[in-house]
Structure formats: structure tokens, C-alpha cells
Amino acid sequence: MTFMNIVKWTMYTFVLIGAINWGLVGAFNFNLVSFLFGDMSALSRIIYTAVGLCAIGYFILSFRDSEECSTYNY
């Protein structure tokens, strides 16, 4: 497994955690991150920041991957 695959899977995992958390907030008004780590504690702020940065990074990498796929000759 290459370094970039590890980075992409890590980012994907963080984005998935964020999506699950937002789904819980929307459906049940239950914030899992705040429940586990405290309401806006230092650790929960780090987790929110990491999820946001990973979402941006994963979005950028997905465009790079789609450009590589579009140049492939079938």
C-alpha cells in the first residue's frame, strides 16, 4: 500500500466519522463527539478541525484522481 493510499484512507475514515456524527445530530439531535469528548473541549475541537481538513483534502484528491482517470486510454 502506497503512502498516498494510506493518506486517502485516513482522510476517508475521518470524513465518514464526520458524516455519521452529522447524521446523528440531524436525526436524533445527538452529537457523538461532544458526548465522548466534552462539549467544545480541546479534544473535540481537534477532532472537528481534523474532520474538516480531511474533508477538504479528500475533495481535492478526488479531483486529482478523476483527472488521472480521464487521461487513461481505454
Backbone torsions as a table, in degrees:
resi	resn	phi	psi	omega
1	MET	NA	129.5	-177.8
2	THR	-79.2	165.5	179.8
3	PHE	-60.1	-42.4	-179.0
4	MET	-66.2	-33.5	175.8
5	ASN	-65.1	-39.5	178.0
6	ILE	-64.3	-43.3	179.4
7	VAL	-62.9	-45.2	-179.3
8	LYS	-64.1	-41.4	179.1
9	TRP	-67.9	-35.6	176.5
10	THR	-65.2	-45.4	177.9
11	MET	-62.8	-43.2	179.0
12	TYR	-59.5	-41.0	179.8
13	THR	-63.0	-44.0	178.5
14	PHE	-64.6	-40.6	178.2
15	VAL	-64.3	-40.0	177.8
16	LEU	-63.6	-42.0	176.9
17	ILE	-60.2	-44.2	178.2
18	GLY	-63.0	-40.1	179.5
19	ALA	-65.8	-41.5	177.9
20	ILE	-63.4	-42.9	179.8
21	ASN	-62.0	-45.6	179.1
22	TRP	-65.8	-35.1	175.9
23	GLY	-63.0	-41.3	177.2
24	LEU	-65.9	-38.8	178.4
25	VAL	-64.6	-45.2	-178.5
26	GLY	-68.2	-40.1	-174.5
27	ALA	-84.2	-39.4	-171.5
28	PHE	-125.3	3.4	-175.8
29	ASN	54.0	42.7	-178.6
30	PHE	-126.0	116.1	179.8
31	ASN	-96.4	106.6	-175.9
32	LEU	-65.6	-39.2	-179.5
33	VAL	-64.5	-45.8	178.2
34	SER	-64.7	-36.7	178.6
35	PHE	-63.8	-43.6	-176.2
36	LEU	-79.2	-37.4	-170.0
37	PHE	-119.3	2.2	178.9
38	GLY	98.5	151.1	-177.5
39	ASP	-73.8	108.6	179.6
40	MET	54.9	38.4	172.2
41	SER	-73.8	172.9	-179.6
42	ALA	-60.9	-41.0	-178.9
43	LEU	-68.3	-40.7	178.8
44	SER	-67.3	-35.2	176.2
45	ARG	-65.0	-38.5	176.7
46	ILE	-63.4	-42.5	180.0
47	ILE	-65.2	-45.4	177.9
48	TYR	-60.7	-41.7	179.0
49	THR	-65.1	-43.7	179.8
50	ALA	-63.3	-40.9	178.6
51	VAL	-63.7	-43.2	179.3
52	GLY	-64.5	-45.2	178.9
53	LEU	-64.9	-39.5	178.3
54	CYS	-66.5	-36.1	177.9
55	ALA	-64.1	-43.4	178.2
56	ILE	-64.4	-45.8	179.8
57	GLY	-63.0	-41.9	179.9
58	TYR	-66.5	-37.3	176.8
59	PHE	-61.7	-45.8	179.8
60	ILE	-64.9	-45.4	-179.6
61	LEU	-65.6	-31.0	179.3
62	SER	-67.1	-34.8	175.4
63	PHE	-68.0	-39.3	178.8
64	ARG	-63.7	-41.7	179.0
65	ASP	-66.9	-37.3	-179.7
66	SER	-69.2	-32.6	176.2
67	GLU	-67.9	-38.2	177.3
68	GLU	-64.8	-38.7	-179.9
69	CYS	-70.6	-33.0	-177.5
70	SER	-73.2	-20.1	178.6
71	THR	-90.0	-2.6	-179.4
72	TYR	-77.0	132.8	177.7
73	ASN	-90.3	121.0	-178.1
74	TYR	-82.8	NA	NA
